[in-house]
Amino acid sequence: MSTIQYISTRDTNNRVTASQAILKGIAEDGGLYVP
């Protein structure tokens, strides 16, 4: 089973796991994380 990667709406190269997206809330570039 693979983990879902969340991608920033402003930088598609910025990928994190669900737990990282929850802890950070908003991406470093100011974008939102979407699955």
C-alpha atoms as an extended CHARMM CRD file, in Angstrom:
* protein
*
        35  EXT
         1         1  MET       CA              0.0000000000        0.0000000000        0.0000000000  PROA      1               0.0000000000
         2         2  SER       CA              1.4170000000        3.3750000000       -0.9660000000  PROA      2               0.0000000000
         3         3  THR       CA              1.0210000000        6.5510000000        1.0540000000  PROA      3               0.0000000000
         4         4  ILE       CA             -0.8990000000        9.5110000000       -0.3080000000  PROA      4               0.0000000000
         5         5  GLN       CA              1.3310000000       12.4420000000       -1.1670000000  PROA      5               0.0000000000
         6         6  TYR       CA             -0.0140000000       15.9470000000       -0.6770000000  PROA      6               0.0000000000
         7         7  ILE       CA              1.1440000000       18.5620000000       -3.1900000000  PROA      7               0.0000000000
         8         8  SER       CA              1.3390000000       22.3290000000       -2.7380000000  PROA      8               0.0000000000
         9         9  THR       CA             -1.0060000000       24.3390000000       -4.9640000000  PROA      9               0.0000000000
        10        10  ARG       CA              1.8490000000       26.7480000000       -5.7720000000  PROA      10              0.0000000000
        11        11  ASP       CA              4.7140000000       24.2900000000       -6.2970000000  PROA      11              0.0000000000
        12        12  THR       CA              3.9420000000       20.8040000000       -7.5980000000  PROA      12              0.0000000000
        13        13  ASN       CA              7.4530000000       19.6500000000       -6.6510000000  PROA      13              0.0000000000
        14        14  ASN       CA              6.6340000000       20.2790000000       -2.9670000000  PROA      14              0.0000000000
        15        15  ARG       CA              5.2640000000       16.8880000000       -1.8460000000  PROA      15              0.0000000000
        16        16  VAL       CA              4.6430000000       15.7680000000        1.7350000000  PROA      16              0.0000000000
        17        17  THR       CA              2.8180000000       12.9780000000        3.5480000000  PROA      17              0.0000000000
        18        18  ALA       CA             -0.6220000000       13.4600000000        5.0880000000  PROA      18              0.0000000000
        19        19  SER       CA              0.7950000000       13.7760000000        8.6050000000  PROA      19              0.0000000000
        20        20  GLN       CA              3.3100000000       16.4150000000        7.4800000000  PROA      20              0.0000000000
        21        21  ALA       CA              0.5560000000       18.3770000000        5.6990000000  PROA      21              0.0000000000
        22        22  ILE       CA             -1.5970000000       18.3170000000        8.8410000000  PROA      22              0.0000000000
        23        23  LEU       CA              1.2510000000       19.4830000000       11.0750000000  PROA      23              0.0000000000
        24        24  LYS       CA              2.4020000000       22.2410000000        8.6990000000  PROA      24              0.0000000000
        25        25  GLY       CA             -1.0660000000       23.4300000000        7.6600000000  PROA      25              0.0000000000
        26        26  ILE       CA              0.2160000000       25.7350000000        4.9170000000  PROA      26              0.0000000000
        27        27  ALA       CA              3.1260000000       24.9970000000        2.5910000000  PROA      27              0.0000000000
        28        28  GLU       CA              6.3590000000       26.9870000000        2.8500000000  PROA      28              0.0000000000
        29        29  ASP       CA              5.5390000000       28.6830000000       -0.4590000000  PROA      29              0.0000000000
        30        30  GLY       CA              2.1740000000       29.9030000000        0.8710000000  PROA      30              0.0000000000
        31        31  GLY       CA              0.1560000000       27.3270000000       -1.0460000000  PROA      31              0.0000000000
        32        32  LEU       CA             -2.3240000000       24.8070000000        0.2860000000  PROA      32              0.0000000000
        33        33  TYR       CA             -1.7380000000       21.0670000000        0.3660000000  PROA      33              0.0000000000
        34        34  VAL       CA             -4.0510000000       18.9570000000       -1.7960000000  PROA      34              0.0000000000
        35        35  PRO       CA             -3.9670000000       15.1770000000       -2.3260000000  PROA      35              0.0000000000
